[in-house]
């Protein structure tokens, strides 16, 4: 099955679209890598949620969030990640976070969310979809 890449901008409610988070989606055969670039916070979390909701509603069950280029996340961003993971799990799927470093890694560590969102192995860049 061919791979698709969606670099569209997911609009925020009310039409505002802060440009400090880019969400790119690559999918194939029921799997997806969601690449985040920038800052995940209260204003940008709807962009991530919309992308993941779209994937889940179309039957994608395995989502990898590549945070290699994510420079910042606050508690609202963490809440969005946990919410997407919960919804994927509810639908029989999974979500893992890879490539986490810096401030987002510290947030995961101090909240204990690392055990829930990170794979058992060390964090690193996401593999190509399907590998």
Secondary structure as UniProt FT lines:
FT   STRAND          4..6
FT   HELIX           13..15
FT   TURN            19..20
FT   STRAND          21..28
FT   TURN            29..30
FT   STRAND          31..40
FT   TURN            42..44
FT   HELIX           45..57
FT   TURN            58..59
FT   STRAND          62..73
FT   HELIX           75..90
FT   TURN            91..92
FT   STRAND          94..98
FT   HELIX           102..111
FT   TURN            112..113
FT   HELIX           114..117
FT   TURN            129..130
//
